[in-house]
Amino acid sequence: MPGNRNILYLIIGMLVVAVGVLGYNLYQAKKQPEGLQINVGPGGVTIQNK
């Protein structure tokens, strides 16, 4: 029985780490870029300094 409990803790730990990594990657993807931003659209070219 103790072996099964250790495997369960290992699986739960791996899931917690996986959720943390995915959350961090999502945060990095949604974060606004820093620096100079150039947009080309129907209104023409706009340049913004962030």
N, C-alpha and C positions, 0 to 999 in steps of 0.2 A: 503493500500500500504506500509506503513513503516514496517509492520511485514514481508512482503515478502523480503524487502531489507535486514533486519537483518538476515533472514535465509540465503540469498545469501552470505552475509559477513561471516556467520558462516561456510558455506560449503567451501568457498574459503580459510578461515583460516585453516580448518581441512585438506584440500588438501596440503597447504603449509607445515604444520607440518608433514604430512605423507611423502611428498617428502624429507624433511629434514632428517627424521628418516631413510628412506630407503637409502639415500645417505650416511649417516654416517655408516650404517651397511655394505654397499658395500665397503666403504673405509677401515673399520676394517678387512673385509674378504680378501682384496687384499694386505694389509700391510704385509711386511716381518716379520716373527717371530724373536724375539730377543733371544739371548742366544746361546746354543749349538744345532747344527743341525746335525743329523745323517742320511745319505742316503745309502740305499742298492740298488745296481743296477748291471747291467751286468759287470761293471768294478770292482766290489768289494764294500767294505764298505768305505765310505768317511765321515770324521768328520770335520765340519767347526765351528769355533768359530765366532759368529756374533758380 
